[in-house]
Amino acid sequence: MEDIWFRLPPGIQDGLVLVALVLPVLALALFLLRGFAPGPLIAALLRRFRWANAVFVALIAISVGMGIGLIAQERGLRVGMAHAADKFDLVVSAPGSEMTMMLASVFLQPSDVPLLSGAVYNEIAGHENVEIAAPLAFGDSYQGASVIGTIADFVPYLSDGRMEGRIWTTPFEAIAGAGAPVDIGESFTPAHGHGDGADGDEHEGVVFTVVGKMARTGTPWDKAILIPVEAVWRVHGLADGHRVSDGDRLGPPFDAALFPGTPAIVVHASALWANYALKSEFSRDRETMAFFPGTILANLYGIMGDLRRAMSLMSVVTQVLVAASVLLGLSILTRLVQRQTAMLRALGAPRRFVVAVIWSYGVTLLVLGTVGGLLVGWGAAELLSRVVTSHTDILVRASLGWSEVHLAAAFLAVTSLLSLVPALAIPRQPITEGLRA
């Protein structure tokens, strides 16, 4: 049986889990409602105590929705971070912290790191299995947007060729990300410092003109401004990697003796298998460090997985408390309808019919609250996604998945079974006591 289960497609597995969660409730409903039609009575109870019912449903929806929203948000953040690293197959840098270099190169977080020499860059760029070796030069910003020096080939690779305008042809032309504070045709002067850490000291006499704008990528690079790496070096009074006789030449090959250095090189190999060979080749002690950002993210996901389990545990504990509250709330609601049920019993209604009415009434409220919880969870996830996206520049799209549906179904199943307790308690009370209520 285990082999058959694991051979099933994931969608079918998830569907069967959902059926297994709901099946006990359906079986109980068939047993209690067999031969009865309590619909009009339930509708009357819903109308008669509509304000109490609305408060009860709202409390269930909020409690269920918050747990669902947090779990969906965590998954959306993982997907967004993975998407941000899609274009960074392999990164080569000086030995140090892989996490620091990943945050600097992929997520554009300011970092003070050592530089790679021109000889190292030329060795990587000239490798037979390397299609793109893009140096990254950090250090400046404009209105909070990082100004990054690189080579022209990196721009269409990063944006999948989706951009307006053109690639730069002179050292002081720039290409803006979709969310950068400049548009095509505008000029700007960068300031010292990276991102929000800029000290406001502008490079006097240095003016860049935006000649292109990349389409939105859903990554922190949407707020970046890309310029020729030679311009970064020149602005800081360094050689630009080329001989004077080369004029204003841009891009590789670079003269190793005139290459000021780069903190990171983004490598795109000609084939997937070549990435592993390149990583092994350029992971040399005390010279270079090569790493897969995806691997670093996987380790980070391990930490986030622990966080997810903790969040799931907190959600389960919360749902248990809510289930206890639901049981108490249903007991209170049944007290409200005690007189009506006593009248039914006085008229000769079977006990099973009375139990079916009370139980169906409670389950109706639970179903409405659970469905509302899914909607609240979806809304909470959307709101949190926008907040996280605006603060991290990582496109986070949190949507409800099977895990959230299973959580809601499990809550509905447990509370529906628990609601049988107050429903069974009603027929045990004397009819005369109920009529006096």
Residue pairs with C-beta under 8 A, 6 or more apart in sequence:
5 13
8 16
14 402
14 405
14 406
17 402
17 406
18 402
18 405
18 406
18 409
21 406
21 409
21 410
21 412
21 413
22 409
22 412
22 413
24 413
24 417
25 363
25 412
25 413
25 416
25 417
28 359
28 416
28 417
28 420
29 360
29 363
32 352
32 355
32 356
32 359
32 360
33 356
33 360
36 352
36 353
36 356
38 353
38 356
38 357
38 360
41 340
41 344
41 357
42 357
42 360
42 361
42 364
45 337
45 340
45 357
45 361
46 53
46 361
46 364
49 333
49 336
49 337
52 333
52 336
53 333
53 365
56 329
56 333
56 365
56 369
57 365
57 368
57 369
57 372
58 369
58 372
59 325
59 329
59 369
60 322
60 326
60 365
60 366
60 368
60 369
60 370
60 372
60 373
61 368
61 369
61 370
61 371
61 372
61 373
61 375
61 376
62 373
62 376
63 318
63 319
63 322
63 373
64 319
64 322
64 369
64 370
64 372
64 373
64 374
64 376
64 377
64 407
64 408
64 411
65 372
65 373
65 374
65 375
65 376
65 377
65 379
65 380
66 318
66 376
66 377
66 380
67 314
67 315
67 318
67 319
67 377
67 407
68 373
68 374
68 376
68 377
68 378
68 380
68 381
68 400
68 404
68 407
68 408
69 376
69 377
69 378
69 379
69 380
69 381
69 384
69 398
70 311
70 315
70 380
70 384
71 308
71 311
71 312
71 315
71 403
71 404
71 407
72 377
72 378
72 381
72 398
72 399
72 400
72 401
72 404
73 380
73 381
73 384
73 385
73 388
73 396
73 398
74 304
74 307
74 308
74 311
75 308
75 398
75 401
75 403
76 381
76 385
76 396
76 397
76 398
76 399
77 304
77 388
77 394
77 396
77 398
78 301
78 304
79 396
79 397
80 218
80 388
80 389
80 394
80 395
80 396
80 397
81 297
81 300
81 394
82 294
82 297
83 218
83 219
83 394
83 395
84 106
84 107
84 218
84 219
84 220
84 394
84 395
85 102
85 106
85 293
85 294
85 297
87 157
87 158
87 219
87 266
87 268
88 102
88 105
88 106
88 266
88 293
89 266
89 267
89 268
89 269
89 275
89 292
90 266
90 267
90 268
90 269
90 275
90 278
90 279
90 290
90 291
90 292
91 101
91 102
91 105
91 106
91 264
91 265
91 266
91 267
91 290
91 291
91 292
91 293
92 116
92 120
92 124
92 264
92 265
92 267
92 282
92 288
92 289
92 290
93 101
93 105
93 113
93 116
93 263
93 264
93 265
93 288
93 289
94 113
94 114
94 115
94 116
94 263
94 288
94 289
95 285
95 286
95 287
95 288
95 289
96 113
96 114
96 289
98 289
98 291
98 296
99 296
99 300
100 111
100 113
101 111
101 113
101 263
101 264
101 289
101 291
102 291
102 293
102 296
102 297
103 109
103 111
104 110
104 111
104 113
104 138
104 263
104 264
105 136
105 263
105 264
105 266
105 293
106 219
106 220
106 293
107 220
107 392
107 394
108 138
108 146
108 148
108 194
108 195
108 220
108 221
108 224
109 195
110 138
110 193
110 194
110 195
110 197
111 138
111 263
113 263
113 264
114 263
115 260
115 261
115 262
115 263
116 261
116 262
116 263
116 264
116 265
116 288
117 256
117 259
117 261
118 241
118 254
118 255
118 256
118 257
118 258
118 259
118 261
119 256
119 259
120 287
120 288
121 133
121 135
121 254
121 256
121 259
121 262
121 265
122 252
122 253
122 254
122 256
122 259
124 130
124 133
124 265
124 267
124 278
124 282
125 133
125 252
125 253
126 253
127 133
127 278
127 281
129 269
129 270
129 271
129 274
129 277
129 278
130 267
130 268
130 269
130 270
130 274
130 278
131 268
131 269
131 270
132 153
132 154
132 157
132 266
132 267
132 268
133 252
133 265
133 266
133 267
133 268
134 150
134 151
134 153
134 154
134 157
134 265
134 266
134 267
134 268
135 149
135 150
135 151
135 229
135 262
135 264
135 265
136 148
136 149
136 150
136 229
136 262
136 263
136 264
136 265
136 266
137 148
137 149
137 150
137 229
137 232
137 233
137 262
137 263
138 146
138 148
138 149
138 194
138 263
139 147
139 192
139 193
139 194
139 232
139 236
140 146
140 147
140 190
140 191
140 192
140 193
140 194
140 198
140 203
140 232
140 235
141 147
141 190
141 191
141 193
141 194
141 195
141 196
141 197
141 198
142 181
142 182
142 188
142 189
142 190
142 191
142 225
143 181
143 188
144 181
144 195
144 196
144 198
144 223
145 176
145 177
145 180
145 181
145 182
145 195
145 223
145 224
145 225
146 194
146 195
146 223
146 224
146 225
147 174
147 190
147 224
147 225
147 227
147 232
148 224
148 225
148 226
148 227
149 226
149 227
149 228
149 229
149 230
149 231
149 232
149 233
150 226
150 227
150 228
150 229
151 228
151 229
151 250
151 251
151 252
152 167
152 168
152 228
152 250
152 251
153 251
154 226
154 266
155 163
155 167
155 175
155 212
155 214
155 226
156 163
156 167
157 268
158 214
158 217
158 221
159 214
159 215
159 217
160 215
160 217
162 214
162 215
163 175
163 212
163 213
163 214
163 215
164 184
164 212
164 213
164 215
165 175
165 184
165 210
165 211
165 212
165 213
166 211
166 212
167 175
167 211
167 212
168 174
168 175
168 211
168 212
168 227
168 228
168 250
169 211
169 250
170 248
170 250
171 228
171 230
171 231
171 234
171 240
171 248
171 250
172 206
172 207
172 208
172 209
172 227
172 231
173 208
173 209
173 210
173 211
173 227
173 228
174 182
174 188
174 208
174 209
174 210
174 211
174 212
174 225
174 226
174 227
175 210
175 211
175 212
175 213
175 214
175 225
175 226
175 227
176 182
176 183
176 184
176 210
176 212
176 213
176 214
176 225
176 226
177 213
177 214
177 217
177 221
177 222
177 223
177 224
177 225
177 226
178 213
178 214
178 215
178 216
178 217
178 222
179 216
179 222
179 223
179 393
180 213
180 222
180 223
180 224
180 225
182 188
182 210
182 225
183 210
183 213
184 210
184 211
184 212
184 213
185 209
185 210
186 209
186 210
187 207
187 208
187 209
187 210
188 207
188 208
188 210
188 225
189 202
189 203
189 204
189 206
189 207
189 208
190 202
190 203
190 206
190 208
190 225
190 235
191 198
191 199
191 200
191 201
191 202
191 203
192 198
192 199
192 201
192 202
192 203
193 199
193 200
193 201
203 235
206 235
208 225
208 227
208 231
210 225
214 221
214 222
214 226
216 222
216 395
218 394
218 395
219 393
219 394
219 395
220 392
220 393
220 394
222 393
223 393
228 250
228 251
229 241
229 262
230 240
230 241
230 242
230 250
231 240
233 239
233 240
233 241
233 260
234 240
238 260
239 258
239 259
239 260
240 258
240 260
241 254
241 255
241 258
241 259
241 260
242 249
242 254
242 255
242 258
243 255
243 258
267 275
267 278
267 290
269 275
269 278
275 292
278 290
279 290
279 291
279 292
280 290
281 290
282 288
282 289
282 290
283 289
283 290
283 291
315 407
319 407
319 410
319 411
319 414
322 411
322 415
323 411
323 414
323 415
323 418
326 366
326 415
326 418
326 419
327 415
327 418
327 419
327 421
327 422
330 362
330 365
330 418
330 419
330 422
331 421
331 422
331 425
333 361
333 362
333 365
334 341
334 358
334 362
334 422
334 423
334 425
334 426
335 437
337 358
337 361
338 426
338 429
338 434
338 437
339 434
339 435
339 437
341 354
341 357
341 358
341 426
341 427
341 434
342 429
342 431
342 432
342 433
342 434
342 435
342 437
343 434
343 435
344 353
344 354
344 357
345 351
345 354
345 427
345 431
345 434
346 431
346 435
351 427
354 426
354 427
355 420
355 423
355 424
355 426
355 427
358 422
358 423
358 426
359 419
359 420
359 423
362 416
362 419
362 422
362 423
363 416
363 419
366 412
366 415
366 416
366 419
367 412
370 408
370 409
370 411
370 412
373 408
373 411
374 400
374 404
374 405
374 408
377 400
377 404
377 408
378 399
378 400
381 398
381 399
381 400
382 398
384 396
384 398
385 396
385 397
385 398
388 394
388 396
389 395
389 396
426 434
